[in-house]
């Protein structure tokens, strides 16, 4: 029976005892020849959903992946498991491509990875039409949507698969898509008849923290040194220049960091990515050009020094932390300038009004997540139409922020913006509020205004927080054509007249805390005895050398979770290794005796 064969492949090839969540249903659905749209969070096992049906069904499974740079690692990981996999892309010479094509014709390949650009070439389409195709898997399917966060124009043309291969099942997979993006995936890829499988978007092992930005790089350094010293992590920045400067700053302060952005040459990007995948204590500072498809399981934190454009993008990027299920952090420093900068980028773009409106709406949702005084996870999951309760594992749950009636402060702010005739930026407005007798205040005689000094009891940082929240509540907007002047919106009128009250988040100075008693300290050693820690360390050392010899990332050999299970089990015979998670028959044959040799000195 196909279902029994699928379970056998799961256990004997991939080393897992049973399917998780929707995996089993998706696998069965595809084996039966039906189309599917799969939304499953990063680290939940999307790959198995198409890999196993491709191996069970007759023919070769074709995986469309947007990232040429990662195909080698994906194929290496499958080869380690004994799966017959290959890729076709522009990095290969003619002879190599020709050899793979011959293997495809002879039926000796189960999975073929190909970029959309390569797939759409007439030669490739002709090749595929001459083969028995078991299924098409369109990975990172949100790339098809102009409303998504990683739009790739070539993805739109993948509807050709439905036209040329109408009887071959197709599965589109993504880690995140809101309702609008999901609808466009269905439309563009002609998946109207496809069954949707939507898993929970919750990643309970990730702790979400958003701090008031006050020297973001210094805050980042404090966060890494106090909570993730020696860990692998990703730091996202908005600009290429900031990526370079942040990497340099971290290196000068003892954090091993590399930059990654589209402005670097291909060789440098590939080398930096390879190092990140293979080393355990490296921090990658990057633009959003980095990360899609990254399968590194032990990324312990993802940090943002700039505000993401959307909740979708934020969720996708933070989801690269903690793929192994162990505790991980999603940390962000956020301030007024982030809001202004993102709004300016949308306003000054060449997009049409509809697109701008959508981007503003997505940005407002992201700002709402930053400003919430409730559980961040509840707010995040609600964006994806998933109900939940307070998680106890985000900053607003662990250190509940205080809310206050901010109506009077807002009235002071809005009145001052009105009295300076909506022609001045935040800094000048705050000077007037605080009664700062600056040269510009004197120049425009704003020291004579009735609102001059009415907010002198509030610090500049506190007023900036009020301005930021006023923009978040759409009471103020920014005139980018006139020196970032603050402008009143129609929603400001009822607040000024006292017809509407608004709660604000009370400003709190950034806390410098170290979670010494939390499970975030030493992930690898958590809950292990001294003997088990020693075995685990020895296994990691053996894995590192083995991975170097095979020229693959360490996690391709084994995940930390598997090594921890081995350390706890303390096997003395091969039979005691069989059945451990992540240890299939091929890996047992390849590495079983070596593992026993590593463990033996600690037992005897």
WOKAPE-V850379 format. One record per helix or strand of 3 or more residues. SS is the DSSP state (h for helix, s for strand). FROM is the first residue (numbers start at 1). LEN is the number of residues. If there is no record, write none. Layout:
ss	from	len
SS	FROM	LEN
SS	FROM	LEN
This chain:
ss	from	len
h	2	11
h	23	9
s	36	4
h	46	11
s	60	5
h	68	13
s	85	4
h	94	13
s	111	4
h	116	4
h	122	8
s	133	6
h	141	4
h	153	12
s	170	5
h	179	10
s	195	4
s	206	7
h	216	12
s	232	5
h	240	13
s	257	4
h	266	13
s	283	4
s	299	6
h	311	8
s	328	7
h	336	12
h	353	19
h	376	8
h	395	4
s	403	3
h	407	13
h	426	9
h	439	5
h	446	3
h	460	13
s	476	4
s	485	4
h	492	5
s	503	3
h	530	21
h	554	4
h	560	10
h	574	3
h	585	19
